């Protein structure tokens, strides 16, 4: 029963988010994970500069690939 309630809440939360918000959350998670795994200052700097693509740029590239 408890898992069912959590599943319903999770599904509701996911459907309430826009694609842009989900993209931003995913990018933030990837950047955070990269920074946490970095072992040198150079790797850390690379992580902080990575994934700076805006949602609009991502969406434009995605549409170009899909429409080929």
MIGUTOR-205617 format. One record per residue (C-alpha): residue in three letters; x, y, z. Coordinates in steps of 0.001 Angstrom, whole numbers, plus 500000, padded with zeros to 6 digits. Example, Ala and Ser with C-alpha at 12.3 -4.5 7.8 and 13.67 -1.06 7.14 Angstrom:
ALA512300495500507800 SER513670498940507140 
This chain:
UNK500000500000500000 UNK502795502402500930 UNK504638501776497637 UNK501416502438495760 UNK501007505865497377 UNK504629506760496664 UNK504175505669493042 UNK501077507837492647 UNK502846510855494160 UNK505872510295491939 UNK503744509987488794 UNK501842513140489689 UNK505056515043490270 UNK506584513902486992 UNK503540514797484914 UNK503360518218486549 UNK506850519117485347 UNK507509520554481920 UNK510118519126479583 UNK512295522156480246 UNK512187521600484008 UNK513019517919483617 UNK515925518799481322 UNK517266521287483857 UNK516954518803486725 UNK518757516156484682 UNK521545518553483732 UNK521934519633487349 UNK522140516018488505 UNK524753515133485889 UNK526872518162486767 UNK526632517458490502 UNK527516513794489998 UNK530491514741487829 UNK531762517225490416 UNK531383514691493230 UNK533389512092491284 UNK536135514526490210 UNK539501513592491669 UNK541581516521490457 UNK541107520259490154 UNK541249519879486369 UNK538403517335486380 UNK536394519571488707 UNK536854522564486400 UNK535839520461483390 UNK532655519382485181 UNK531657522920486093 UNK532050524032482464 UNK530292520989480998 UNK526608520829480112 UNK526127524562479708 UNK523740523987476797 UNK520412525707477301 UNK517157523813476928 UNK516381525822473811 UNK519691524764472187 UNK519083521156473211 UNK515526521200471813 UNK516690522708468508 UNK519353520003468111 UNK516906517269469139 UNK514334518384466566 UNK517003518513463837 UNK517959514886464571 UNK514360513683464774 UNK513370515378461511 UNK516195513846459447 
